[in-house]
Amino acid sequence: MPEIMQKVQSAFQEAFSVDPSLITMEATPNQIPGWDSLGHASLAATLEQVFNVSLDIDDLMAMEDVRSVVEVLQRKLQ
């Protein structure tokens, strides 16, 4: 899990130009500047590149906060 979280933090930093320390398991879109509907698409594209996975619409809909982003990615990587 720590490795996944580090990569998630890097993806958020790349997608939103934010300090990775802002990206905690408890973080929500309201707490991360730029994480709106358009930003969500940018984040998804970045996550696909970083983790070499393909995210479908159900995955995107499930990613409501950082914890759920990590959970979706864990499922994809199994």
C-alpha positions in Angstrom: 0.0 0.0 0.0 2.7 2.6 0.7 4.1 2.2 -2.8 0.6 2.7 -4.3 0.1 5.8 -2.1 3.4 7.3 -3.2 2.5 6.8 -6.9 -1.0 8.2 -6.2 0.6 11.3 -4.6 2.8 11.7 -7.6 -0.1 11.4 -10.0 -2.0 14.1 -8.0 1.0 16.3 -8.0 1.4 15.9 -11.8 -2.4 16.4 -12.5 -3.0 19.3 -10.2 0.4 20.8 -9.3 -0.2 20.3 -5.6 2.0 19.4 -2.7 2.0 15.6 -2.4 1.6 16.0 1.4 -1.9 17.2 0.7 -2.8 13.8 -0.7 -3.8 11.7 2.3 -6.2 8.7 2.4 -8.8 11.1 4.0 -8.5 13.8 1.4 -11.6 14.7 -0.7 -12.0 16.7 -3.9 -13.0 19.7 -1.9 -9.6 19.8 -0.2 -7.5 19.5 -3.4 -7.4 22.5 -5.7 -8.3 21.6 -9.3 -10.1 18.3 -8.5 -13.4 19.1 -10.2 -15.1 17.2 -13.0 -12.5 18.3 -15.6 -9.7 17.7 -13.2 -11.0 14.2 -12.5 -10.5 13.4 -16.2 -7.0 14.7 -16.1 -6.3 12.7 -12.9 -7.7 9.5 -14.5 -5.4 9.9 -17.5 -2.4 10.5 -15.3 -3.3 7.5 -13.1 -3.6 5.3 -16.2 -0.1 6.3 -17.2 1.5 6.0 -13.8 0.0 2.6 -13.0 -0.2 1.3 -16.6 -3.9 0.4 -16.1 -7.1 1.2 -18.0 -9.9 2.9 -16.0 -13.5 2.4 -17.2 -16.5 4.6 -16.4 -17.4 2.5 -13.3 -13.9 3.1 -12.0 -14.1 6.8 -12.5 -17.5 7.0 -10.8 -16.1 5.0 -7.8 -13.2 7.4 -7.3 -14.9 9.9 -5.0 -11.9 10.6 -2.7 -8.3 9.5 -2.3 -9.2 6.4 -0.4 -11.5 5.2 -3.1 -8.9 6.0 -5.8 -6.4 3.8 -4.0 -9.0 1.0 -3.6 -9.8 1.1 -7.3 -6.2 0.9 -8.2 -5.5 -1.9 -5.8 -8.3 -3.9 -7.6 -6.9 -3.1 -11.0 -3.4 -4.2 -10.0 -4.4 -7.6 -8.6 
